[in-house]
Amino acid sequence: MDYVTLGRTGITVCKNGFGALPVQRVSFDEAKRLFLRAYDAGVNFYDTARWYTDSEEKIGYSLSHLRDKIYIATKTGAQNTDAFWNDLHTSLTNMKTDYIDIYQFHNPSFCPKPDDGTGLYEAMLEAKKQGKIRFIGITNHRLTVANEAIDSGLYDTIQFPFCYLATEKDIEIVNKCKENNLGFIAMKGLSGGLITNSAAAYAFMAQYDNVLPIWGVQREHELEEFLSYNTTPPEMTEEISSLIAHDREMLSCDFCRGCGYCMPCPADIEINNCARMSLLLRRSPSELQLTPEVQEKMHKIKNCLHCNKCKSKCPYGLDTPKLLADNYKDYVEILNGKEF
């Protein structure tokens, strides 16, 4: 089994973290079955967030009796200290624990620091002093914020999108974390579903000994696929290297990662899926994307208000309205040019 140490925290875990966002979509008992199956196979790191509806509650329901044998990371999207303490209290209650191993600021648009006027970082320090959190982390999709967090010396871990579609600047973040002894937690390892070969995704990650991938899981077959890599880790073979090169050529461009930070849309467009529909059609069974339900969602693109709110909120600086229009055009063409 491969292991990774999260920088200065000293936390050493199985190099297969459990991303608990998708368990929102399953029942409490099904979530418990998945969590315990993962634990029995050696997975001991679980990542969630206050924004993930009942995900924290499901962790408490499933794993509280194993608390001293696992590591839990969660996140707060609080914008002020009152909301921070409310989030922290709720998370501790939900997960039936009196401490959180890594408490992370959830994709803030800036890097919280002491004396920045928000009081957020000071609240983190106080929570740590009280023993309610062990380490301070930050998650982000913005290179500028990620670099600032690393350079500040204020954070123990950073969670950032990382997969084999990574740019050189993304790889620099990983290497910089290693140089500065920060733990690096990799989200979006499958790029929101655009990467369909998990063995290739794992093999790429395995090249970086300081990277902890967290895989979003909601189905048993998905979990078993990742768990198989605990005993037989995929290696960077010539075949996998060729597949990665092909995918990078096809996908390394301005594409929607599906992070969802552009949402909600005032026109009720499901932007995080509709803005990348062309790629989803080419990389997954097309019948899944051509159902009446998906057609209805795509049809809403015609109601775009061109308010540019989505564009202003995109952490990747994408021209989201243009992406929506282009994807709608491609979608209609795939439907043989027949409007719906």
C-alpha positions as CSV (number, residue, x, y, z in Angstrom):
1,M,0.0,0.0,0.0
2,D,1.3,3.5,-0.8
3,Y,1.4,6.1,1.9
4,V,1.8,9.9,1.9
5,T,2.8,12.3,4.7
6,L,1.0,15.7,4.7
7,G,4.0,17.9,5.2
8,R,4.7,19.5,8.6
9,T,1.5,17.9,10.1
10,G,3.2,14.6,10.3
11,I,-0.2,13.0,9.3
12,T,0.7,9.8,7.3
13,V,-2.2,8.2,5.5
14,C,-3.1,5.7,2.7
15,K,-2.5,7.4,-0.6
16,N,-6.2,7.0,-1.4
17,G,-8.3,9.6,0.4
18,F,-12.1,9.4,0.6
19,G,-13.8,12.5,-0.8
20,A,-17.2,12.6,0.9
21,L,-19.0,15.2,-1.3
22,P,-20.8,12.5,-3.4
23,V,-22.2,10.7,-0.3
24,Q,-24.8,13.4,-0.1
25,R,-26.6,11.5,-2.8
26,V,-26.9,8.2,-1.0
27,S,-28.7,7.1,2.2
28,F,-27.2,7.1,5.6
29,D,-26.9,3.3,5.6
30,E,-25.4,3.2,2.2
31,A,-22.9,5.9,3.1
32,K,-22.0,3.9,6.2
33,R,-21.4,0.7,4.1
34,L,-19.1,2.6,1.8
35,F,-17.2,4.4,4.6
36,L,-16.7,1.1,6.5
37,R,-15.6,-0.8,3.4
38,A,-13.1,1.9,2.7
39,Y,-11.8,1.8,6.3
40,D,-11.5,-2.0,6.3
41,A,-9.4,-1.7,3.1
42,G,-7.0,0.7,4.7
43,V,-8.4,4.2,3.9
44,N,-7.9,6.4,6.9
45,F,-8.4,10.0,5.5
46,Y,-11.9,11.5,4.9
47,D,-12.5,14.9,3.5
48,T,-15.9,16.8,3.7
49,A,-17.3,20.3,4.2
50,R,-20.1,22.2,5.8
51,W,-21.4,23.0,2.3
52,Y,-21.9,19.3,1.5
53,T,-25.3,19.1,3.1
54,D,-25.5,15.9,5.2
55,S,-22.1,14.6,4.4
56,E,-20.7,15.4,7.8
57,E,-23.6,13.8,9.5
58,K,-23.0,10.6,7.5
59,I,-19.4,10.6,8.6
60,G,-20.5,10.9,12.3
61,Y,-23.1,8.2,11.8
62,S,-20.6,5.8,10.2
63,L,-17.2,6.4,11.7
64,S,-17.5,8.1,15.1
65,H,-16.6,4.8,16.8
66,L,-13.4,4.7,14.9
67,R,-12.4,8.4,15.5
68,D,-9.0,7.7,17.0
69,K,-8.1,5.5,14.0
70,I,-8.9,8.0,11.2
71,Y,-8.2,11.5,10.1
72,I,-11.0,14.0,9.2
73,A,-10.7,17.2,7.2
74,T,-13.6,19.5,6.8
75,K,-14.2,23.1,5.6
76,T,-15.9,26.3,6.4
77,G,-17.1,28.9,3.9
78,A,-17.6,31.4,6.7
79,Q,-17.2,35.1,5.8
80,N,-17.1,36.4,9.4
81,T,-16.2,35.1,12.8
82,D,-19.7,34.4,14.0
83,A,-20.3,32.2,11.0
84,F,-16.9,30.5,11.6
85,W,-17.8,29.5,15.1
86,N,-21.2,28.4,14.1
87,D,-19.8,26.2,11.3
88,L,-17.2,24.7,13.6
89,H,-19.7,23.9,16.3
90,T,-22.0,22.3,13.7
91,S,-19.3,20.3,12.2
92,L,-18.1,18.9,15.5
93,T,-21.7,18.0,16.4
94,N,-22.5,16.4,13.1
95,M,-19.4,14.3,13.1
96,K,-19.7,13.3,16.8
97,T,-16.2,14.4,17.6
98,D,-14.5,17.0,19.8
99,Y,-11.7,17.9,17.3
100,I,-11.1,18.1,13.6
101,D,-7.7,17.1,12.2
102,I,-7.5,19.7,9.4
103,Y,-9.9,22.6,9.3
104,Q,-9.9,24.4,6.0
105,F,-11.1,27.7,4.6
106,H,-13.3,26.6,1.7
107,N,-12.2,28.3,-1.6
108,P,-12.1,31.9,-0.3
109,S,-11.5,34.6,-2.9
110,F,-8.6,35.9,-0.8
111,C,-6.0,34.4,1.5
112,P,-7.1,34.9,5.1
113,K,-4.3,36.3,7.3
114,P,-3.9,37.9,10.7
115,D,-5.0,41.5,10.9
116,D,-6.8,41.4,7.5
117,G,-10.0,42.8,9.1
118,T,-12.0,39.6,8.9
119,G,-10.9,38.0,12.1
120,L,-11.1,34.6,10.3
121,Y,-7.5,33.5,10.7
122,E,-7.5,34.7,14.3
123,A,-10.6,32.5,14.8
124,M,-8.6,29.5,13.4
125,L,-5.8,30.1,15.9
126,E,-8.2,30.4,18.8
127,A,-9.9,27.1,17.7
128,K,-6.5,25.5,17.6
129,K,-5.7,26.8,21.0
130,Q,-8.9,25.4,22.3
131,G,-8.0,22.0,20.9
132,K,-11.0,21.9,18.5
133,I,-8.8,21.8,15.4
134,R,-5.3,20.4,15.0
135,F,-4.1,22.0,11.8
136,I,-5.1,24.9,9.6
137,G,-5.7,24.4,5.8
138,I,-7.1,26.2,2.8
139,T,-8.7,25.0,-0.3
140,N,-8.7,27.0,-3.6
141,H,-9.1,26.9,-7.3
142,R,-7.1,30.1,-7.9
143,L,-3.3,30.0,-8.5
144,T,-2.8,33.5,-7.0
145,V,-4.5,32.5,-3.7
146,A,-2.7,29.2,-3.6
147,N,0.6,30.8,-4.0
148,E,-0.1,33.5,-1.5
149,A,-1.2,30.8,1.1
150,I,2.1,28.9,0.5
151,D,4.2,32.0,0.7
152,S,2.5,33.2,3.9
153,G,3.7,30.3,6.0
154,L,0.4,30.4,7.8
155,Y,-1.0,27.1,6.5
156,D,-0.3,23.5,7.2
157,T,-2.1,22.1,4.1
158,I,-3.5,23.3,0.8
159,Q,-6.2,21.5,-1.2
160,F,-6.0,22.3,-4.9
161,P,-7.2,20.8,-8.2
162,F,-4.6,18.4,-9.6
163,C,-4.7,15.7,-12.2
164,Y,-2.9,14.7,-15.4
165,L,-4.3,17.7,-17.2
166,A,-2.4,19.9,-14.9
167,T,-0.5,22.9,-16.3
168,E,3.1,23.7,-15.5
169,K,1.9,26.3,-13.0
170,D,-0.3,23.7,-11.2
171,I,2.7,21.4,-10.9
172,E,4.7,24.3,-9.6
173,I,2.2,24.6,-6.7
174,V,2.8,20.9,-5.8
175,N,6.5,21.3,-5.9
176,K,6.4,24.5,-3.9
177,C,4.3,22.8,-1.2
178,K,7.0,20.1,-0.9
179,E,9.7,22.7,-0.7
180,N,7.8,24.5,2.1
181,N,6.8,21.3,3.9
182,L,3.0,21.9,3.3
183,G,0.7,19.0,2.9
184,F,-0.9,18.9,-0.6
185,I,-4.4,17.4,-0.9
186,A,-5.4,16.9,-4.5
187,M,-9.0,17.4,-5.5
188,K,-10.6,16.9,-9.0
189,G,-8.3,14.0,-9.7
190,L,-10.7,12.9,-12.5
191,S,-11.3,16.5,-13.6
192,G,-15.0,16.4,-12.8
193,G,-15.6,13.2,-14.9
194,L,-13.6,14.2,-18.0
195,I,-10.9,11.7,-17.0
196,T,-12.3,8.2,-17.4
197,N,-9.3,6.1,-16.7
198,S,-8.7,6.1,-12.9
199,A,-5.6,3.9,-13.2
200,A,-4.0,6.5,-15.3
201,A,-5.1,9.2,-12.9
202,Y,-3.6,7.3,-10.0
203,A,-0.4,6.5,-11.8
204,F,0.1,10.2,-12.6
205,M,-0.5,11.2,-8.9
206,A,1.9,8.5,-7.7
207,Q,4.8,10.3,-9.3
208,Y,4.5,13.0,-6.6
209,D,5.3,11.6,-3.2
210,N,3.8,14.6,-1.4
211,V,0.3,14.4,-3.0
212,L,-2.7,12.9,-1.3
213,P,-5.5,12.3,-3.9
214,I,-9.1,12.4,-2.5
215,W,-11.5,10.5,-4.8
216,G,-15.2,11.4,-4.7
217,V,-17.2,8.1,-4.1
218,Q,-20.9,7.3,-4.1
219,R,-21.0,3.9,-5.8
220,E,-19.6,0.6,-4.7
221,H,-18.0,-0.2,-8.0
222,E,-16.2,3.2,-7.9
223,L,-14.9,2.5,-4.4
224,E,-13.7,-1.0,-5.3
225,E,-11.8,0.3,-8.3
226,F,-9.9,2.7,-6.1
227,L,-9.4,0.2,-3.3
228,S,-7.8,-2.2,-5.7
229,Y,-5.0,0.3,-6.1
230,N,-4.1,-0.2,-2.4
231,T,-2.8,-3.6,-3.2
232,T,-1.8,-3.2,-6.8
233,P,-0.9,0.5,-7.4
234,P,-1.0,1.4,-11.2
235,E,2.4,2.3,-12.6
236,M,3.3,4.8,-15.3
237,T,3.5,2.3,-18.2
238,E,4.0,3.2,-21.8
239,E,0.4,2.5,-22.5
240,I,-0.8,4.9,-19.7
241,S,1.7,7.5,-20.7
242,S,0.3,7.5,-24.3
243,L,-3.2,7.7,-23.0
244,I,-2.3,10.7,-20.9
245,A,-0.6,12.4,-23.8
246,H,-3.7,11.9,-26.0
247,D,-6.0,13.3,-23.3
248,R,-3.8,16.3,-22.7
249,E,-3.8,17.1,-26.4
250,M,-7.6,16.7,-26.5
251,L,-8.5,18.4,-23.2
252,S,-5.7,20.8,-22.3
253,C,-7.5,24.0,-23.3
254,D,-10.1,26.4,-21.9
255,F,-12.7,24.0,-20.6
256,C,-15.1,24.0,-17.7
257,R,-13.8,21.9,-14.8
258,G,-17.3,21.6,-13.3
259,C,-16.3,23.1,-9.9
260,G,-19.7,24.9,-9.6
261,Y,-18.4,28.1,-8.1
262,C,-20.3,30.0,-10.9
263,M,-23.6,28.8,-9.4
264,P,-26.4,29.5,-8.8
265,C,-27.5,30.9,-12.2
266,P,-30.3,33.5,-12.2
267,A,-31.6,31.8,-15.3
268,D,-31.5,28.4,-13.6
269,I,-28.9,27.0,-16.0
270,E,-26.9,24.1,-14.6
271,I,-23.7,25.8,-15.8
272,N,-21.2,23.3,-14.2
273,N,-22.5,20.5,-16.5
274,C,-23.9,22.4,-19.5
275,A,-20.7,24.4,-20.1
276,R,-18.8,21.2,-20.7
277,M,-21.4,19.0,-22.3
278,S,-19.5,18.6,-25.6
279,L,-16.6,17.0,-23.7
280,L,-19.0,14.8,-21.6
281,L,-20.6,13.6,-24.8
282,R,-17.3,12.6,-26.3
283,R,-15.9,11.0,-23.1
284,S,-18.9,9.1,-21.6
285,P,-21.7,7.0,-23.2
286,S,-23.6,9.6,-25.2
287,E,-27.0,8.1,-24.3
288,L,-26.5,9.3,-20.7
289,Q,-26.3,12.9,-22.0
290,L,-29.2,12.7,-24.5
291,T,-32.1,11.9,-22.2
292,P,-35.1,14.2,-22.1
293,E,-34.0,15.5,-18.7
294,V,-30.6,16.6,-20.0
295,Q,-32.1,18.1,-23.1
296,E,-34.4,20.2,-20.9
297,K,-31.3,21.4,-19.0
298,M,-29.5,22.3,-22.1
299,H,-32.5,24.1,-23.5
300,K,-32.3,26.5,-20.6
301,I,-29.1,27.9,-22.1
302,K,-31.3,29.9,-24.5
303,N,-32.6,31.8,-21.5
304,C,-29.1,33.1,-20.6
305,L,-29.4,36.7,-19.4
306,H,-25.8,37.5,-20.3
307,C,-25.4,39.1,-16.9
308,N,-21.8,37.7,-16.8
309,K,-22.2,36.8,-13.1
310,C,-20.9,33.3,-13.9
311,K,-17.9,34.7,-15.8
312,S,-17.0,37.0,-12.9
313,K,-17.1,34.1,-10.4
314,C,-15.1,31.5,-12.5
315,P,-11.8,30.8,-10.7
316,Y,-10.3,29.8,-14.0
317,G,-11.2,33.1,-15.8
318,L,-13.3,31.3,-18.4
319,D,-15.7,33.1,-20.7
320,T,-18.6,31.0,-19.4
321,P,-21.5,32.5,-21.5
322,K,-19.5,31.8,-24.6
323,L,-18.8,28.2,-23.4
324,L,-22.5,27.7,-22.8
325,A,-23.4,29.0,-26.3
326,D,-20.7,26.8,-28.0
327,N,-21.8,23.7,-26.0
328,Y,-25.4,24.3,-26.9
329,K,-24.6,24.6,-30.6
330,D,-22.6,21.4,-30.4
331,Y,-25.3,19.6,-28.5
332,V,-28.0,20.6,-31.1
333,E,-25.7,19.4,-33.9
334,I,-25.3,16.0,-32.2
335,L,-29.1,15.8,-32.0
336,N,-28.9,16.0,-35.9
337,G,-29.6,19.7,-35.9
338,K,-33.1,19.2,-34.5
339,E,-34.2,21.9,-32.0
340,F,-35.9,20.7,-28.9
